[in-house]
């Protein structure tokens, strides 16, 4: 099986074994099997307990992998869910001109394909994870890629997203969606310390098992900022009937202004995922049809949830 990188490099199991033989020979005899192709990286399973992630599509992926290699080993011990902890760093070489990493393997099914179905358990699990993650970040924590900061900076982008999503015919009430955003922007900004954020908690980056959440992957957007950006995930990751349980379990409880901002962040993510999901149903490049159902469900929950 081959999966070309954006520089034309053919990524195969044999190539990965060669890279390991060159730089980490003690791992070279582990069996290699294709796992998944994400937005920035390809994931290949390495034996039973490890995985190899290689950038394939975006130029920014190199720096994101190095960021994960630096920070995730420091964060992982305090998190109550498994995450892919970097074990080795692969440097660019003649065989492969970009960095790559070896991480722990996190078992589970992607939530965009197998959503959580147990409201109380999923709510408590997500709340515990975010409570543990959202601690003050150090001054040298990485900045976000358009995430973690004030929402007002993204108003023009939101308007463009809403127009594009409305053009698909999949938005039930664009004026109500815009009202969610306007209310979020009008909410008082975050004045607490910048906390650690996953930054991209949508269903494809969260794993499930037995009806609840069992792992979190892809920390490429790890950054520091306003916790509302992560709290937004509750609308897309949790089944119906779980939101109140989640908000009660998250500690310290989010204040009303943070919940208003979180609804705006959730609306942004829902629109982005609707567009990517719709593109997948049309067989367009970069489209992911499995992203559409959870994004539509998230938008329905947002429209049914009044502002705090």
C-alpha positions as CSV (number, residue, x, y, z in Angstrom):
1,X,0.0,0.0,0.0
2,X,1.3,3.4,-0.9
3,X,0.3,6.9,0.1
4,X,2.2,9.7,-1.6
5,X,3.4,12.7,0.4
6,X,2.9,16.2,-0.9
7,X,6.5,16.3,-2.1
8,X,5.9,13.2,-4.2
9,X,7.6,10.8,-1.8
10,X,5.9,7.4,-1.9
11,X,5.1,6.4,1.7
12,X,5.0,2.7,2.1
13,X,5.5,0.1,4.9
14,X,8.9,-0.6,3.4
15,X,9.9,3.0,3.5
16,X,9.0,3.3,7.2
17,X,11.0,0.1,8.0
18,X,13.9,1.6,6.2
19,X,13.6,4.9,8.1
20,X,13.5,3.0,11.4
21,X,16.5,0.9,10.4
22,X,18.5,4.0,9.7
23,X,17.6,6.0,12.8
24,X,15.9,3.7,15.3
25,X,17.2,0.2,14.4
26,X,15.8,-1.4,17.6
27,X,12.2,-0.8,16.2
28,X,13.0,-1.8,12.6
29,X,11.7,-5.4,12.9
30,X,8.3,-4.4,14.2
31,X,5.5,-5.1,11.7
32,X,4.2,-1.9,9.9
33,X,0.5,-1.5,8.9
34,X,-1.3,1.5,7.4
35,X,-3.6,3.1,10.0
36,X,-5.2,6.3,8.7
37,X,-4.6,9.4,6.6
38,X,-5.3,12.6,8.5
39,X,-5.4,16.3,7.5
40,X,-1.6,16.8,8.1
41,X,-0.2,13.4,8.8
42,X,-0.4,9.7,7.9
43,X,-0.6,7.2,10.7
44,X,1.0,3.8,10.5
45,X,0.7,1.2,13.2
46,X,4.1,-0.2,14.4
47,X,3.7,-3.5,16.2
48,X,1.1,-3.7,18.9
49,X,1.9,-0.7,21.0
50,X,3.4,2.0,18.8
51,X,2.6,4.2,15.8
52,X,4.5,6.2,13.2
53,X,3.2,9.6,12.1
54,X,4.6,11.2,8.9
55,X,3.6,14.5,7.4
56,X,2.1,14.1,4.0
57,X,-0.1,17.0,2.9
58,X,0.6,20.3,4.5
59,X,3.9,22.2,4.9
60,X,3.0,23.2,8.5
61,X,2.9,19.6,9.7
62,X,6.7,19.5,10.3
63,X,6.6,22.1,13.0
64,X,3.4,20.6,14.5
65,X,5.1,17.2,14.9
66,X,8.1,18.8,16.6
67,X,5.7,20.7,18.9
68,X,4.0,17.4,19.9
69,X,7.4,15.8,20.5
70,X,8.4,18.6,22.8
71,X,5.2,19.1,24.9
72,X,3.1,15.9,25.0
73,X,5.4,13.9,27.1
74,X,5.1,16.7,29.8
75,X,1.3,16.8,29.6
76,X,0.4,13.1,29.3
77,X,1.1,12.0,32.9
78,X,-1.6,14.3,34.2
79,X,-4.3,13.4,31.7
80,X,-6.9,10.8,32.5
81,X,-7.3,9.5,29.0
82,X,-4.6,7.9,26.7
83,X,-3.0,10.2,24.2
84,X,-0.3,9.4,21.6
85,X,2.9,10.1,23.6
86,X,5.9,10.7,21.4
87,X,8.7,8.2,22.0
88,X,11.2,8.9,19.2
89,X,11.8,11.7,16.7
90,X,12.9,11.0,13.1
91,X,14.9,13.6,11.4
92,X,14.7,14.5,7.7
93,X,17.0,12.4,5.5
94,X,17.6,11.4,1.9
95,X,15.0,8.7,2.2
96,X,12.3,11.1,3.6
97,X,12.9,14.8,3.6
98,X,10.7,15.7,6.6
99,X,10.6,15.0,10.3
100,X,8.5,12.2,11.7
101,X,7.7,10.7,15.1
102,X,7.1,7.4,16.8
103,X,4.3,7.6,19.4
104,X,2.4,5.2,21.6
105,X,-0.7,3.6,19.9
106,X,-4.1,4.7,21.3
107,X,-6.8,2.0,20.6
108,X,-10.4,2.9,19.9
109,X,-12.7,4.0,17.1
110,X,-12.8,7.5,15.7
111,X,-15.9,9.3,17.0
112,X,-16.9,10.6,13.6
113,X,-17.5,6.9,12.6
114,X,-18.5,5.4,16.0
115,X,-20.0,8.2,18.2
116,X,-20.4,8.0,22.0
117,X,-23.8,6.7,23.0
118,X,-23.7,6.8,26.8
119,X,-24.5,10.4,27.8
120,X,-23.5,10.4,31.4
121,X,-20.3,8.4,31.0
122,X,-19.1,10.3,27.9
123,X,-19.9,13.7,29.6
124,X,-18.0,12.8,32.7
125,X,-15.0,11.4,30.7
126,X,-14.7,14.5,28.5
127,X,-15.1,16.8,31.5
128,X,-12.4,15.0,33.4
129,X,-10.0,15.2,30.5
130,X,-10.6,18.9,29.9
131,X,-10.4,19.7,33.6
132,X,-7.0,18.1,33.7
133,X,-5.8,19.6,30.5
134,X,-7.0,23.2,31.2
135,X,-4.3,24.2,33.6
136,X,-2.2,27.4,33.2
137,X,0.3,27.0,30.4
138,X,3.9,28.4,30.7
139,X,4.9,31.6,29.0
140,X,6.7,29.6,26.3
141,X,3.7,27.5,25.4
142,X,3.0,27.5,21.6
143,X,0.6,29.9,20.1
144,X,-2.5,28.6,18.3
145,X,-3.2,28.6,14.6
146,X,-6.2,30.9,14.7
147,X,-7.4,29.3,17.9
148,X,-7.4,30.2,21.6
149,X,-7.7,34.0,21.1
150,X,-10.6,36.5,21.0
151,X,-13.5,35.5,18.8
152,X,-14.0,39.0,17.4
153,X,-10.8,38.5,15.3
154,X,-12.7,35.8,13.4
155,X,-15.9,37.6,12.5
156,X,-15.2,38.0,8.8
157,X,-14.1,34.4,8.6
158,X,-17.2,33.3,10.3
159,X,-19.4,35.2,7.9
160,X,-17.6,33.5,4.9
161,X,-18.0,30.1,6.5
162,X,-21.7,30.7,7.1
163,X,-22.3,31.8,3.5
164,X,-20.4,28.8,2.1
165,X,-22.2,26.4,4.4
166,X,-25.6,27.9,3.7
167,X,-24.9,27.4,0.0
168,X,-24.8,23.6,0.6
169,X,-28.5,23.8,1.7
170,X,-27.5,22.1,5.0
171,X,-28.0,25.0,7.3
172,X,-31.6,25.0,8.8
173,X,-31.6,28.7,9.9
174,X,-28.5,30.8,9.0
175,X,-29.9,33.8,10.9
176,X,-30.1,31.7,14.1
177,X,-26.6,30.4,13.5
178,X,-25.3,34.0,13.1
179,X,-27.1,35.0,16.3
180,X,-25.1,32.3,18.2
181,X,-21.9,33.9,16.8
182,X,-22.9,37.5,17.6
183,X,-23.8,36.5,21.1
184,X,-20.4,34.8,21.6
185,X,-18.5,37.8,20.3
186,X,-20.5,40.1,22.6
187,X,-19.7,38.0,25.7
188,X,-16.9,39.3,28.0
189,X,-13.5,38.0,26.9
190,X,-11.4,35.5,28.8
191,X,-9.5,37.2,31.6
192,X,-8.0,34.2,33.3
193,X,-4.6,32.7,32.6
194,X,-4.0,31.2,29.2
195,X,-4.6,27.4,29.7
196,X,-3.4,24.4,27.7
197,X,-5.8,23.6,24.8
198,X,-6.0,20.7,22.5
199,X,-7.2,23.1,19.9
200,X,-8.9,20.7,17.5
201,X,-11.3,18.5,19.5
202,X,-13.6,17.4,16.7
203,X,-15.0,13.8,16.4
204,X,-12.2,12.5,14.1
205,X,-9.6,13.4,16.8
206,X,-11.5,11.6,19.7
207,X,-11.7,7.8,20.1
208,X,-14.6,5.8,21.5
209,X,-15.1,2.3,23.0
210,X,-18.1,0.8,24.6
211,X,-20.3,3.9,24.1
212,X,-18.0,6.4,25.7
213,X,-14.8,8.3,25.0
214,X,-11.6,6.3,25.5
215,X,-8.8,8.5,24.0
216,X,-7.8,11.7,22.3
217,X,-5.4,12.0,19.4
218,X,-3.8,14.6,17.0
219,X,-2.4,17.4,19.2
220,X,-1.1,19.4,16.2
221,X,-3.1,22.4,17.3
222,X,-1.9,22.3,20.9
223,X,-1.7,25.8,22.2
224,X,-2.5,28.1,25.1
225,X,-5.6,30.4,25.4
226,X,-9.3,30.7,26.2
227,X,-10.8,27.3,27.4
228,X,-14.0,28.1,25.5
229,X,-12.2,26.8,22.3
230,X,-12.1,23.3,23.8
231,X,-15.3,23.4,25.7
232,X,-17.0,23.8,22.3
233,X,-16.4,20.2,21.7
234,X,-19.2,19.1,24.0
235,X,-21.8,20.0,21.3
236,X,-20.1,17.7,18.7
237,X,-18.7,14.9,20.8
238,X,-21.5,14.1,23.3
239,X,-24.8,12.4,22.6
240,X,-28.1,14.2,23.2
241,X,-28.9,14.7,26.8
242,X,-25.3,15.1,28.0
243,X,-24.6,18.8,27.9
244,X,-25.9,19.7,31.4
245,X,-24.0,16.7,32.9
246,X,-20.8,17.8,31.1
247,X,-21.1,21.4,32.4
248,X,-21.7,20.2,35.9
249,X,-18.7,17.9,35.8
250,X,-16.2,20.3,34.3
251,X,-14.2,22.0,37.1
252,X,-14.2,24.8,38.0
253,X,-17.5,25.3,36.3
254,X,-17.4,27.6,33.3
255,X,-18.9,31.0,33.9
256,X,-21.8,32.1,31.6
257,X,-19.5,34.3,29.4
258,X,-17.2,31.3,28.7
259,X,-20.2,29.2,27.8
260,X,-21.4,31.9,25.4
261,X,-18.0,32.0,23.8
262,X,-17.9,28.2,23.6
263,X,-21.2,28.2,21.7
264,X,-19.6,30.5,19.1
265,X,-16.5,28.3,18.8
266,X,-18.8,25.3,18.4
267,X,-20.7,27.0,15.6
268,X,-17.4,27.7,13.8
269,X,-16.3,24.0,14.1
270,X,-19.7,22.8,13.0
271,X,-19.7,24.9,9.9
272,X,-16.1,23.9,9.0
273,X,-17.0,20.2,9.4
274,X,-20.2,20.5,7.5
275,X,-18.3,22.0,4.5
276,X,-15.6,19.2,4.7
277,X,-18.3,16.6,5.2
278,X,-20.4,17.9,2.3
279,X,-17.3,17.9,0.1
280,X,-16.8,14.3,0.9
281,X,-20.3,13.4,-0.1
282,X,-19.6,15.1,-3.5
283,X,-16.3,13.1,-3.8
284,X,-14.3,16.3,-3.8
285,X,-10.6,16.3,-2.8
286,X,-10.1,16.7,0.9
287,X,-13.7,15.9,1.7
288,X,-14.6,13.5,4.6
289,X,-18.2,12.3,4.4
290,X,-18.0,10.9,8.0
291,X,-17.6,14.4,9.3
292,X,-21.0,15.6,8.1
293,X,-23.5,13.7,10.5
294,X,-21.7,14.8,13.8
295,X,-21.4,18.4,12.5
296,X,-25.1,18.6,11.7
297,X,-26.0,17.1,15.0
298,X,-23.8,19.6,16.8
299,X,-25.5,22.5,15.0
300,X,-28.9,21.2,15.9
301,X,-27.8,21.0,19.6
302,X,-26.5,24.5,19.4
303,X,-29.7,25.9,18.0
304,X,-31.6,24.0,20.7
305,X,-29.4,25.4,23.5
306,X,-30.1,28.9,24.7
307,X,-27.3,31.3,25.5
308,X,-26.1,31.1,29.1
